[in-house]
Amino acid sequence: MVPTIFIKGTPTMSLQYEIPLFVKVQFSGSGRVWKLQEHFPWKELSIDKGVVQQLYQNDYLYHNASLEVETKVGDGLEALNSEALLALVEKLNGRVQAKTKTKTDFERQKCKKSKIDDKQRGLIRSWRRSYGHMEND
């Protein structure tokens, strides 16, 4: 369990590495100036977790769910419900079927299905890492 931090009587979210971070106070770092409410893609920039933690603890960075939605950070899968995830898998598998020549190739390259939303998101992300080129062709 992660402890909740209270500032002036208002609970704030503790640092979660898997949730996008945004700039709370403008600062310079990684060879540029980070502006207020700008997405801070620390993983893509290979910034050490310790540095990110210091920036978060010193109120330079924060989590903001509304900014996450507005700026469309990530792959958009979190916003999809069960039906939309299933429709996406069907669409992906339709493209795989059109591009594969044998049933064996299709079975090997298709995106697997799950009834558990988080697992399905993971399966789609895994498929995209391996066969994402098929989605955009």
C-alpha positions in Angstrom: 0.0 0.0 0.0 1.3 3.4 -1.0 0.8 6.2 1.7 -1.2 9.2 0.8 0.5 12.6 1.2 -1.6 15.4 2.8 -0.8 19.1 2.0 -2.9 21.8 3.7 -5.6 19.2 4.5 -6.1 18.1 0.9 -5.1 14.6 -0.1 -2.8 14.3 -3.1 -1.8 11.3 -5.1 1.6 9.8 -4.3 4.0 9.2 -7.1 2.9 6.4 -9.4 5.5 5.6 -12.1 3.0 4.1 -14.5 0.8 7.2 -14.6 1.9 10.2 -16.7 3.5 13.2 -15.0 3.0 16.8 -15.8 5.0 20.0 -15.0 3.6 21.8 -12.0 6.3 24.5 -11.8 8.3 25.6 -14.9 11.9 24.4 -14.7 15.0 23.7 -16.9 16.3 20.1 -17.4 17.4 17.7 -20.0 18.5 20.5 -22.2 15.2 22.4 -22.4 12.7 24.4 -20.4 9.6 22.5 -19.2 6.5 24.7 -19.1 3.5 24.6 -16.8 1.1 21.6 -17.4 3.4 20.1 -20.1 3.6 16.3 -20.3 6.9 15.2 -18.8 7.9 11.9 -20.7 10.6 10.8 -18.3 10.7 7.2 -19.5 11.2 8.2 -23.2 14.0 10.6 -22.1 15.6 7.8 -20.0 15.5 10.0 -16.9 16.4 8.1 -13.7 13.5 7.2 -11.4 15.4 8.9 -8.5 15.5 12.2 -10.3 11.8 11.9 -11.2 11.0 11.1 -7.5 13.0 14.2 -6.4 11.2 16.4 -8.9 7.8 15.0 -7.7 8.6 15.4 -4.1 9.8 19.0 -4.6 6.5 19.8 -6.4 7.9 20.3 -9.9 5.9 17.4 -11.3 2.4 16.0 -10.5 -0.3 13.7 -11.8 -3.3 15.2 -13.5 -6.1 13.0 -14.8 -7.8 15.8 -16.8 -4.5 16.8 -18.5 -3.9 13.1 -19.3 -7.2 13.0 -21.2 -6.8 16.4 -22.8 -3.3 15.7 -24.1 -4.1 12.1 -25.0 -1.0 10.7 -23.4 -0.3 7.1 -24.1 -1.9 4.7 -26.6 -5.6 5.5 -25.8 -6.4 2.0 -24.7 -7.3 3.1 -21.1 -10.2 5.1 -22.4 -11.7 2.1 -24.2 -14.4 -0.1 -22.6 -14.8 -3.8 -23.1 -16.8 -3.5 -26.3 -14.4 -1.0 -27.9 -11.4 -3.2 -27.0 -13.1 -6.3 -28.6 -13.9 -4.2 -31.7 -10.3 -3.1 -31.9 -9.1 -6.7 -31.6 -11.5 -7.8 -34.4 -10.2 -5.0 -36.6 -6.6 -5.9 -35.9 -7.2 -9.6 -36.6 -9.0 -8.7 -39.8 -5.9 -6.9 -41.0 -3.7 -9.9 -39.9 -6.0 -12.3 -41.8 -5.7 -10.1 -45.0 -1.9 -10.1 -44.8 -1.2 -13.7 -43.9 -1.2 -16.5 -46.4 -1.9 -19.5 -44.2 -4.1 -20.3 -41.3 -1.0 -21.2 -39.2 0.5 -17.8 -39.9 -2.7 -16.1 -38.9 -3.0 -18.1 -35.7 0.6 -17.2 -34.8 0.3 -13.5 -35.5 -3.3 -12.7 -34.5 -4.0 -10.6 -31.4 -5.3 -12.9 -28.6 -8.6 -12.1 -26.8 -9.4 -11.8 -23.1 -12.6 -10.8 -21.2 -10.6 -9.0 -18.6 -10.1 -5.4 -19.8 -6.6 -4.8 -18.3 -5.4 -8.1 -19.7 -6.8 -7.3 -23.1 -5.0 -3.9 -23.1 -1.8 -5.8 -22.3 -2.4 -8.3 -25.1 -3.0 -5.4 -27.6 0.2 -3.7 -26.5 2.1 -6.9 -26.8 0.7 -7.5 -30.3 1.6 -3.9 -31.3 5.2 -4.4 -30.2 5.5 -7.5 -32.3 3.2 -6.8 -35.3 2.3 -3.1 -35.1 3.4 -2.6 -38.6 0.3 -4.5 -39.8 -2.0 -2.1 -38.0 -0.7 0.9 -40.1 -0.2 -0.7 -43.5 
